[in-house]
Amino acid sequence: MKKNDTTISISKLIVLLLGFTNAAVVTLAVFFGSSLLWWLLLTLPLLVLALKDAQQTQHAILRNYPVVGHLRYLFEKIRPELRQYFFEADLDGKPFNRRQRSIVYQRAKNEKQTVAFGMQADPAMPGYEWAAHSIYPTTLHEKDLRVWIGNEQCAQPYYASIYNIGAMSYGALSKTAIRSLNEGAKLGGFAHNTGEGGISDYHLFGGDLIWQIGTGYFGCRDAQGRFSSAAYRKNALRPEVKMIELKLS
C-alpha cells in the first residue's frame, strides 16, 4: 500500500505543480504586464493533458505519471530509429547488417565501397571463411569453367557453364527483370533457366535457355491443359533452348 500511495501522490503532485505554474503565470501577468499571458499557451495545455491523463483508466503509466508518462511512449515509438542511428553496430542486424546494406546503396549509386587500412570483421573468429590471394595464381582456362552435357547419342550436346541463372518464372518477376537476366546470360555466355512458367517473349533476347517443364505443362499444353506433343516439339526445337529440365513436384 505504501508503494501505491507514493505513485498516486506523484500523479497529484504533477497536477498540482502544473496548476500552481498556471496560477503563477496569471499572477505575474497581473503585476508585470499581460505579455506574460503568452506562457499560458504552454502551461495551460500541459495542465489539461495532466488532468486528462490522471482521470483516464486505459494506461497505468499515464495515470500514475501524467504528462511525463508520454515520454515512455515517445521513446518506444522512436526506438528503431535510435537503435539504427546510434546503437546498432555495423555488423549487427539480420538478415543483412549495416555494412552489407551500405555496399548495396553505394553500388547502386556507383560509388566506391572499399575501405582502406584494415577490415571490420575478425577473420580469426571461428566460422569465418575467406579466400586469401595467392602469390602464384592458377591460370584458369575456359574449359575449367564449363562442362559438356550430352554425348554422341545427343544431336546437340551443350557446352554448359558451371555458373548459370537459376529457375525464376516470368510470373514471379517482371518483364524487365526477365529480359535483363536473359541479356545478361547472353553477355556472360551462360544459361538462363526459365522456371516452370515456361518460355515467354522476354526470354528470347539471345541468351541460352534451360526450359523447365512442371506439372502445369506451360509451353507444352493444349487448350484443356493437357500435355501437347506439338507444342512441346515447337518450343523444344527453338535454337535458344539448349536443355529441357523436368520439375518433379
C-alpha positions as CSV (number, residue, x, y, z in Angstrom):
1,M,0.0,0.0,0.0
2,K,2.9,2.3,0.7
3,K,4.2,2.0,-2.8
4,N,0.8,2.6,-4.4
5,D,0.2,5.7,-2.2
6,T,3.6,7.1,-3.4
7,T,2.7,6.7,-7.1
8,I,-0.8,8.3,-6.5
9,S,0.9,11.2,-4.8
10,I,3.3,11.7,-7.7
11,S,0.3,12.0,-10.0
12,K,-1.3,14.6,-7.8
13,L,2.0,16.4,-7.4
14,I,2.4,16.8,-11.1
15,V,-1.2,18.1,-11.5
16,L,-0.7,20.5,-8.6
17,L,2.6,21.7,-9.9
18,L,1.1,22.5,-13.3
19,G,-1.8,24.2,-11.6
20,F,0.5,26.4,-9.5
21,T,2.5,27.1,-12.6
22,N,-0.6,28.4,-14.4
23,A,-1.6,30.4,-11.4
24,A,1.8,31.9,-11.1
25,V,1.8,32.9,-14.8
26,V,-1.6,34.7,-14.3
27,T,-0.4,36.4,-11.1
28,L,2.8,37.6,-12.7
29,A,0.8,38.9,-15.7
30,V,-1.3,41.0,-13.3
31,F,1.7,42.7,-11.7
32,F,4.2,42.8,-14.6
33,G,2.1,43.0,-17.8
34,S,-0.3,41.0,-19.9
35,S,2.5,39.9,-22.2
36,L,3.4,37.1,-19.8
37,L,0.0,35.5,-20.5
38,W,1.6,34.0,-23.7
39,W,3.2,31.5,-21.3
40,L,-0.3,30.0,-20.8
41,L,-0.1,28.7,-24.4
42,L,2.5,26.3,-23.0
43,T,1.4,25.7,-19.4
44,L,-2.4,25.5,-19.8
45,P,-2.4,22.7,-22.4
46,L,0.0,20.8,-20.1
47,L,-2.4,21.2,-17.2
48,V,-5.3,20.0,-19.3
49,L,-3.3,17.0,-20.5
50,A,-2.3,16.2,-16.9
51,L,-5.9,16.2,-15.8
52,K,-6.9,14.0,-18.7
53,D,-4.1,11.5,-18.0
54,A,-4.9,11.4,-14.3
55,Q,-8.6,10.6,-14.9
56,Q,-8.2,8.1,-17.8
57,T,-8.2,4.3,-17.0
58,Q,-6.6,2.7,-20.0
59,H,-2.9,3.4,-19.4
60,A,-1.5,2.9,-15.9
61,I,1.7,4.8,-16.7
62,L,-0.1,7.9,-17.8
63,R,-2.5,7.7,-14.8
64,N,0.4,7.5,-12.3
65,Y,2.7,9.9,-14.2
66,P,0.6,12.4,-16.1
67,V,2.4,14.2,-19.0
68,V,5.7,12.7,-18.1
69,G,4.5,9.2,-19.0
70,H,4.1,10.3,-22.6
71,L,7.9,10.2,-22.9
72,R,7.8,6.5,-22.4
73,Y,5.6,6.0,-25.5
74,L,7.7,8.5,-27.4
75,F,10.9,6.6,-26.8
76,E,9.1,3.4,-27.6
77,K,8.0,4.8,-30.9
78,I,11.4,6.1,-32.0
79,R,13.3,3.1,-30.6
80,P,14.0,1.6,-34.1
81,E,15.4,4.9,-35.3
82,L,17.5,5.3,-32.1
83,R,18.9,1.8,-32.5
84,Q,19.7,2.2,-36.2
85,Y,21.4,5.6,-36.0
86,F,23.1,5.5,-32.6
87,F,23.4,2.0,-31.1
88,E,23.5,-0.6,-33.9
89,A,27.0,-1.8,-34.8
90,D,28.0,-2.2,-38.4
91,L,27.9,-5.9,-38.1
92,D,24.6,-6.2,-36.2
93,G,21.2,-6.6,-37.8
94,K,19.5,-9.5,-39.5
95,P,19.3,-10.8,-42.2
96,F,21.6,-8.1,-43.6
97,N,23.8,-6.0,-41.4
98,R,24.5,-2.3,-41.9
99,R,27.8,-2.9,-43.7
100,Q,26.1,-5.2,-46.2
101,R,23.3,-2.7,-46.8
102,S,25.8,0.1,-47.3
103,I,27.5,-1.9,-50.0
104,V,24.2,-2.2,-51.9
105,Y,23.5,1.5,-51.5
106,Q,27.0,2.5,-52.7
107,R,26.9,0.2,-55.7
108,A,23.5,1.5,-56.7
109,K,25.0,5.0,-56.7
110,N,28.1,3.8,-58.5
111,E,30.3,4.9,-55.5
112,K,33.4,3.3,-54.1
113,Q,32.6,0.7,-51.4
114,T,36.1,-0.3,-50.4
115,V,37.5,0.7,-47.0
116,A,41.3,1.1,-46.9
117,F,43.5,0.1,-43.9
118,G,42.1,-2.9,-42.3
119,M,38.7,-4.6,-42.0
120,Q,35.8,-4.6,-39.6
121,A,35.3,-8.4,-39.4
122,D,37.7,-10.6,-37.5
123,P,38.9,-13.4,-39.8
124,A,40.4,-15.3,-36.9
125,M,36.9,-15.9,-35.4
126,P,35.6,-19.5,-35.6
127,G,33.3,-20.0,-38.6
128,Y,34.7,-17.1,-40.6
129,E,35.5,-18.1,-44.2
130,W,37.6,-16.1,-46.6
131,A,39.9,-16.6,-49.6
132,A,43.4,-15.3,-49.4
133,H,45.2,-14.0,-52.5
134,S,47.8,-16.4,-53.9
135,I,51.3,-15.3,-54.8
136,Y,51.2,-17.6,-57.7
137,P,47.6,-17.7,-59.0
138,T,46.4,-20.5,-61.2
139,T,45.6,-19.8,-64.8
140,L,42.0,-20.7,-65.5
141,H,41.1,-21.8,-69.0
142,E,37.5,-21.6,-70.4
143,K,37.3,-25.4,-70.2
144,D,37.8,-25.3,-66.5
145,L,34.6,-23.4,-66.0
146,R,32.5,-25.4,-68.5
147,V,31.2,-29.0,-68.8
148,W,29.8,-30.9,-71.8
149,I,26.2,-32.1,-71.3
150,G,25.3,-34.9,-73.7
151,N,27.3,-37.5,-75.6
152,E,27.5,-38.9,-79.1
153,Q,23.9,-40.0,-78.8
154,C,22.8,-36.4,-78.4
155,A,22.1,-34.4,-81.6
156,Q,23.2,-31.1,-80.0
157,P,25.5,-31.6,-76.9
158,Y,25.7,-28.4,-74.8
159,Y,28.9,-26.9,-73.6
160,A,27.4,-25.5,-70.4
161,S,28.9,-23.1,-67.9
162,I,29.1,-24.2,-64.3
163,Y,27.5,-20.9,-63.3
164,N,24.0,-20.2,-64.6
165,I,20.8,-18.4,-63.8
166,G,18.5,-20.5,-61.6
167,A,14.8,-21.1,-62.2
168,M,12.7,-18.0,-61.8
169,S,9.4,-17.8,-63.7
170,Y,8.2,-14.8,-65.6
171,G,5.1,-14.8,-63.4
172,A,7.2,-14.3,-60.3
173,L,9.3,-11.5,-61.8
174,S,8.7,-8.5,-64.1
175,K,9.2,-8.5,-67.9
176,T,12.1,-6.1,-67.4
177,A,13.8,-8.5,-64.9
178,I,13.4,-11.5,-67.2
179,R,14.7,-9.6,-70.2
180,S,17.7,-8.3,-68.2
181,L,18.5,-11.8,-66.9
182,N,18.4,-13.2,-70.5
183,E,20.5,-10.4,-71.9
184,G,23.0,-11.0,-69.1
185,A,23.1,-14.7,-69.9
186,K,24.0,-13.8,-73.5
187,L,26.7,-11.4,-72.4
188,G,28.2,-13.9,-69.9
189,G,27.9,-16.9,-72.1
190,F,25.8,-19.0,-69.6
191,A,22.3,-20.4,-69.5
192,H,19.0,-19.0,-68.2
193,N,16.6,-21.4,-66.6
194,T,13.0,-20.3,-67.5
195,G,11.3,-21.7,-64.4
196,E,8.1,-23.8,-64.6
197,G,6.3,-20.8,-66.1
198,G,7.7,-21.7,-69.4
199,I,9.2,-19.6,-72.2
200,S,7.8,-16.0,-72.6
201,D,8.7,-13.4,-75.2
202,Y,11.0,-11.8,-72.7
203,H,13.2,-14.9,-72.5
204,L,14.1,-14.5,-76.2
205,F,16.8,-11.9,-76.2
206,G,19.8,-14.1,-77.2
207,G,20.6,-16.0,-74.0
208,D,20.8,-19.8,-73.9
209,L,17.7,-21.3,-72.3
210,I,17.0,-24.2,-70.0
211,W,13.3,-24.9,-70.5
212,Q,11.8,-26.1,-67.3
213,I,8.6,-28.1,-67.5
214,G,6.5,-28.6,-64.4
215,T,3.1,-30.1,-63.6
216,G,1.4,-27.2,-65.3
217,Y,2.9,-28.1,-68.7
218,F,3.4,-24.4,-69.5
219,G,4.7,-24.1,-73.1
220,C,3.6,-27.6,-74.0
221,R,-0.1,-27.8,-73.2
222,D,-3.3,-27.6,-75.2
223,A,-6.4,-25.6,-74.5
224,Q,-7.6,-28.1,-71.9
225,G,-4.3,-28.0,-70.0
226,R,-3.2,-31.4,-71.2
227,F,0.3,-32.2,-72.5
228,S,0.6,-31.3,-76.2
229,S,3.4,-33.0,-78.2
230,A,3.0,-30.5,-81.0
231,A,3.5,-27.5,-78.6
232,Y,6.4,-29.4,-76.9
233,R,8.1,-30.0,-80.3
234,K,7.7,-26.4,-81.3
235,N,9.5,-25.0,-78.2
236,A,12.0,-27.8,-78.0
237,L,13.3,-27.0,-81.5
238,R,13.9,-23.4,-80.7
239,P,17.6,-22.6,-81.2
240,E,17.7,-20.9,-77.8
241,V,16.6,-24.0,-75.9
242,K,19.8,-25.9,-75.1
243,M,18.3,-28.2,-72.4
244,I,15.0,-29.3,-71.0
245,E,14.5,-29.7,-67.3
246,L,11.6,-31.7,-65.8
247,K,10.4,-30.4,-62.4
248,L,9.1,-33.3,-60.3
249,S,6.7,-31.9,-57.7
